[in-house]
Amino acid sequence: MHQAYKLSILYYLIFVLLLITSAVMLFKTNIGISPNLVLDYYIGNEERFITAKSSLGILKIIKPHIFTFALLSMVLLHFLIFTNKRYKKSTLFLIYVTYIVAIMEMFSPILIINGYEFFAYVKLFSFFFFLTLLVYISWLLFYSITFD
């Protein structure tokens, strides 16, 4: 791989790590990291003066995330295809899991406001698992451009 490509990927990985850090900070500040706080955020809590989210409000939040999650995942996974991990079954599995978890993370709030409170756990799990996958893919890329 050319040095210019390696440098471009390295800069992109730095931005991905900044994005992940800010995502965790925003999630913790706005929603919280417990199932009860997730439920409060989406279905409301009169005692804490939190209004319930509407379907339209959630759709306004999900809409830009659909493009962003897909683009971020596609670019990271696209770079991964150009490494020595190209023909491994684990890479194909990683691609499928990344997109499935991203979809779960984006659309679980719709199920929460429709009365399926269990999806508060799904929301938390999928959020942190998606970020873990992004960190793992970023590590694979970093390792491949520096040590391979």
Secondary structure, 3 states (H helix, E strand, C coil): CCHHHHHHHHHHHHHHHHHHHHHHHHHHHHCCCCHHHHHHHHHCECCCCECCCCHHHHHHHHHHHHHHHHHHHHHHHHHHHCCCCCCCHHHHHHHHHHHHHHHHHHHHHHHHHCCCCCHHHHHHHHHHHHHHHHHHHHHHHHHHHHHC
